[in-house]
Amino acid sequence: MLLMARGNEHNLRITSEMTLKISNLKPIVELLERKGGKIAASLDSREVLRILRINRIPLLMIESNERYILHSHFLKRELPREKAKYKVARNEYKTVRREFLNEGIENILFKSTGLAPSFPYTSDNLDVLIKPSYQEKTRKILQKLGYVELRNVEEPQKFLFRRFREGESVSAIHLHTQIGWGVPFLDNDLIWNGNYRISEDDPIVTIPTPMVGLLVTLAHTFYEDKEVNLLNLLRVHQSLGENVNWEDALSQVRERGWLDGFLFSLLLYSHLEEKLLGESRAPDSMIKYASEKLSGFSALYFRKIQDRDSLQMPLKISFVFSKMLYYKKIIRDRNTRLTHKFYDIIATLLWGAELKLKVHSQPPMLISISGVDGSGKTLQSRLLLKAFRQCDVRTKYVWSRCGCSSFGRIVLGSGKALSRFLRFDKSMKSLSLQNDRTTLGHQQLENRFIRFFWTLAIILEMTLTYNLKVRIPLLFGKVVICDRYLLDALVEIGFSTREKSGHDGFCSTLLRLVTPSPNMSFLIDVSPRVVLERKSEEFSEADLNRQTLLYRELGKRFDVILVDAERPPVEVSEDIVSKALAKYYSDFSTLVKAIFLSNPAQLNR
């Protein structure tokens, strides 16, 4: 049974032995939907897919083992999409892995147990374990490959990197320098001293040994996810069927202080194995030991789960119960000093409060994207907006143009009325409204009074617009992306008035004094020939040449980043997104986050 994906090394093959000898998956799926003690007679294919999705079961696993489950047209349609997702994610990791190995950096996909497909493409992030000494080197490699470090979601000894294409995240690498969630759960020496191997089904996937894989799955599902899904049940079932060194496992969990959580999780998974898979692979001696040692509230809670009439997967674990054992683990950890334990407890309480209170503190940033009409400003602004929002950053998009606001129309209308009163009608013929925006066509404003009045009106309009739509969101900590900003306003004034000095110098000084200064400015630079191909009806080549020169001249004065837009839009987007996000995250810290001990410098002291 071949998986429809190929690597450079050889064809990937998934066999029923690798995916566990489950004779029939359909009863399991039906069991997940028990209602009133009765199993549903049939399930809609969309409902089957929903159940598989929330339980993190890859369709590739189902296809390779239980093809009749995919009999419906709907599931058959979903399968190619999942294969494409798998192929993209695996190819991205393959590139990263190659660069790591070229620098002598070993890495382990430590949450995978080898259950085929062993490459965990259904995860939100690809969790990669490296040695702490390689942290800076791997960071530089990922940045060189176009990845950006998302410091707003940083955790202790965890660093999330994303690579974007057309504003979409195409790869997310979550670097870990230790196996832990807030605090360490396993010693690094345990895994790096030979407790890892190459997965049987995929030569580019390095996984932990069955013992380490079992410990990782138990700790992650109980302390971090606080739920057991079907995929993790299958992973535990697989690990228990292999050679687990129970003496070493017990020694490690005692050393790190989470024996209670380990025993509870082992009993829970054993119970679920019997209910869903027909048998538990946990040794009788370990089940007996866990049953004898588990006491108090832990034993009562386990019996409560055992006595449930119905079973719903994923199985939720009590938040209070999980947290209670988490703090107990911190206190009992034999490898942590007393002062560090105190800090861990306080920090965990504060992080939890920040999460529960939904505190979303972030530093503000103003990014402007400028360029002649037809250069692709709006497209690149939208793609940048999408990338920031995918990073969970509160972002606002602002589009503006001289004379487009109600205020601008009122002022310019007043100017026209005044000119008629002063009999400057001839000069005002060059002032026109086109396409709901004020332009001066391709003629100059000959009368100095009209020229000054028009320029002043534009300055007042832009000052009001930028302060209301830009400054206020910045005060509330948002990232503001401006599609056209000061540079565009100044170029429009200079182009319309034909001024090379005087008004443009005055306008520049005044506008920069009364409006927010961009933290980062991009100038989309494209030749007039390309613009004419896109918007041939708006400007002549001579006009575009003059506008382009004005943009470049003012761009140099304002220290704007020149972006070559002769390239494909995808490449332009990757360039802008990587630079903007790198700049934003270069100093990601706020006073509010400092109170909750959640600034990056506090998380990784």
BAGU-162609 format. One record per residue (C-alpha): z, x, y. Coordinates in steps of 0.02 Angstrom, whole numbers, plus 50000, padded with zeros to 5 digits. Layout:
<rs>
ZXY;...
</rs>
This chain:
<rs>
500005000050000;499365009550150;500065008050324;498615006250444;498995021550550;498475039650531;499275055850584;498435072750598;499455078950451;498915066050322;498805047550291;500475038750300;500955029650141;502345016850121;502855012049947;503954998149883;505215011249825;505395017550004;505595000350077;506914995249949;506614985049793;506864967949870;506024955749753;505844942049882;506144942750069;505824924350102;507494918050033;508354930550148;507424923750298;507834905950247;509654910550221;509724916450401;509364898650456;510674889250354;511144872650432;512564862350363;512624872850205;510824868750161;509384880850164;507884875150264;506474870050147;505164878850251;505024888950410;503674889150541;502814906050553;503324907750735;505124904850684;504964917850547;504314930250676;505734926050795;507014929250658;506194945650612;506114951050794;507944947650834;508414956750674;507304971550723;506294970350562;504584978950587;503104968650531;502394984550456;503854984650334;503514966650285;501654969350268;501904984050152;503114975150037;502944956250048;501164952150100;501284933650062;502524931850206;501064935750321;499984921550258;499924912450425;498604915250558;499954917850688;500794932150594;499114939950551;498704939950737;500364948450780;500144962250652;498724971750742;499744971450902;501224978950812;500124992250733;499454996750906;501224997850974;501715008950828;500215020250853;500515022651040;502385026051021;502125038050875;500745047750963;501825049651119;503265056351015;502085067650919;501595076251081;503405078151135;503935084650964;502535097550964;503075104251134;504885104851076;504455114550918;503365126751018;504955131151112;506005132050954;506915115750989;507415106050835;507615087250859;508195073050747;507835054350758;509625051650709;509645032650702;508275032250572;508795032950389;507055034950316;506795016450282;504915015150296;504175015150422;505455028350468;504765030450643;505845017750740;504495010050849;505404993350867;506835001550964;506874999851153;507085018651167;506745032751045;508445040951015;508215059650994;509635071650955;509535089651018;510775103851028;511745104251194;511085121651232;509305114751241;509685101251369;508885109551521;507405116251423;506985099051351;507175091251523;505865103251594;504685100151448;504775081351470;504505082651657;502995093751626;502295080151511;502465067251651;504135059551603;505395054251734;507275054651706;508075037751743;509765042651813;510315024851851;510555021651664;511315038451620;512765039051498;513905053051439;512815065651348;511335053651352;509795055751462;508395042851468;506615048351508;505105036951530;503255040051549;502225027251643;500405022251635;499735009451760;501535005051805;502005001351623;503205011851521;502215018851374;503595029751305;505495030551321;506385045851255;508285044651250;508955062251233;510675064151153;511645080351150;512995072651040;513165057650925;514295046051022;514435030651129;515485034551283;516485046951178;515985057851028;515995049750856;515315064050751;515455082850770;513825091450813;514165104550681;514175091050547;512345086850571;511645103650629;512375112850479;510975106750367;511325087950364;509545082950409;507865081850320;506035076750340;505735058350304;504755054650146;503495043050228;503145052250391;503035071250413;503425071050599;505075061550579;506655071650549;508115060850495;509955063750450;510585064650271;511175048150191;513005051750234;512665055150418;511415040750427;512735028950356;514065034750480;512855033150627;512335015450579;514115009450550;514765016750714;513295010850818;513274993050754;515164990650769;515624999950929;514004999251029;512954984150977;514424973650915;513254964850795;512464967650626;510604964150612;509544963550456;508694980350487;510354989450494;510924980250338;509384986950247;509725004350316;511515004050254;510944997050086;509715011550072;510995024850121;512285018149999;510995019549860;510825038249890;512025052749872;513425050149998;514815063050008;516275051050033;517575064750047;516645072650194;516335055550272;518185050850267;518665067950335;517485065850483;518025048250532;519865053150519;519565068450627;518675058250761;519925043850754;518885029150694;519475026650515;519925008250549;518205004350619;517365013550474;518335004150340;518054987250423;516194990650442;516034996450261;516864980450197;515814969750313;514174977650258;514694976450075;515024957950099;513324955350183;512444965150046;513144953349915;512694937850015;510924942850066;510344956149943;511264950349788;512254966349762;513314979049855;512924997349829;514595003249899;515645011749762;517045000949691;518275014949728;517815014749914;517904995849924;519614996249842;520195010049960;519565000750113;520364984450058;522044992950033;522015002850195;521344989050308;522814979350377;523434968850521;522184960450635;520714969950558;521054962650386;521304945150457;519674946050554;518724952050401;519404937850295;518904925650431;517104931850417;517194930950227;517744912850233;516314906750341;515284893050260;513674897950347;512914914650392;511884917950547;510994934550574;511184944750679;513044943150644;514054944750803;515664955050804;517094950350919;516994959951082;518894960551099;519114966650920;517794980150940;518534986151105;520294986251033;519744998150894;518725008251019;520265012351123;521215015750963;519855028150915;520025037251082;521905038951059;521795044950879;520385057550904;521105074250846;519805084650939;520195078151113;521565084151230;522835071651297;522205072851476;520425069951417;520975054751317;521785047451472;520185050351572;519125042451434;520195026851432;520155024751622;518285028451630;517895016051490;518905002551577;517985005651741;516265005951658;516674989651571;517244981851735;515644987451821;514614979551683;515584963251676;515604961351865;513724964851866;513914978052000;512184984852032;512394998752159;510915009752200;510365020752346;509015013652461;507305021552481;505785017852587;504075022252517;502475019452615;500715019452546;499325021252675;497435023052680;495825015252742;495364997752684;494624998652510;495535014752462;496645005852334;498295004752429;498754987452366;498364991652184;499415007552190;500834998752282;500894985152149;500884997752007;502285007652089;503274991452113;503064987451928;503665004851877;505225003951985;505664986751918;505454992851739;506775005751782;507954991451827;507904996252012;507994982052139;506354983752234;505484974252375;503624974452414;503094972752598;501324970752662;500974971152849;499534972752969;499344973153157;499164955653227;499444946353063;501164939353100;501514923453198;502364934053332;500824944953347;499674930053367;500794922553501;500854938753601;498984941853586;498634923653630;499714925753785;498724941353826;497094931953816;497754918253929;498374931154055;496704940054052;495784923954088;496964920654233;496644938254299;494784936354261;494684950254132;493664938954017;492284951753995;493474964753930;494324952453816;492714948253726;493024963553619;494674956253560;494364944853412;495194937053262;494354940553097;494974935752925;496664929952993;497054946953066;496834954553240;495524968153252;494494975253390;492894975553290;491974991553324;492054990553513;493284998753629;494414989753750;493664995253914;494984988654032;496554999554040;497684984754074;497044975153922;497124990853816;498934994153866;499424975953844;498644975153669;499474991453615;501164985653679;500964969153586;500604978353424;502114989653449;503254974653479;502544965653327;502734980653211;504484984253275;505034966453237;504144966053068;504794982853006;506574979553058;506654962252981;505664965452822;506104983652792;507714988952876;508764974052816;508304976252631;508664994852648;510394990752715;510694980752554;510224995752448;508484990652396;506965001452369;505604995352487;503774998952451;502674996352604;500834992852577;500294999152751;501615005852870;501775016253029;500315027752990;499155012952965;499735004653125;499455020553225;497745023253150;497255005253190;497845007353370;496955024053388;495365017353308;495325001653416;495765009853582;494775025953552;496275035953612;496535053453544;498095056753646;499205047253766;499385030353682;499405037053505;500725049953554;501735036853646;501555024253505;502025037053375;503595042253466;504145024553506;503805017053334;504665031253243;506195028953354;506405010353326;505855008353144;506535015452979;505815032252930;505005033052758;505855043952627;504145046652552;502395043152619;500775043352521;499035043752596;497705037252478;496265048752523;494525042852474;492795046452541;491915033552650;490525032752519;491725026152388;492475013652511;490755007152558;490415003652374;491994993052367;491984984552538;490284987152615;490374971752725;491854976652835;491484993652913;490035005252948;490015022852877;490315029853051;491865018953073;492535024152903;492255042552941;493225040853102;494655031353019;494735044352880;494865058453006;496235049053101;497225046452940;497085064752891;497525070953065;499065059753082;499515062652899;499695081352929;500795077853081;501935066152983;502055076852825;501215063752715;500795067252533;498895067152517;498325058552355;496565061552293;495915044052254;494225050052193;495055050752022;495215035551908;496565023251970;497605026651813;497765045051857;498155040952039;499525028951982;500315041651864;500345054452006;501165042552131;502395034752008;503025051451939;503255058952113;504095043452187;505305040952041;505705059552032;506125059452218;507175043752202;508195050252056;508405067752127;510005062352216;510535046152133;512315042552185;513255029352283;515035026752343;515215010952237;514675020152080;515905034052123;517315021152120;516795016151944;516575034451890;514765030551849;513775042451959;512755054451850;513815069251904;515385059951847;514645054051682;514155071651631;515455082851710;
</rs>
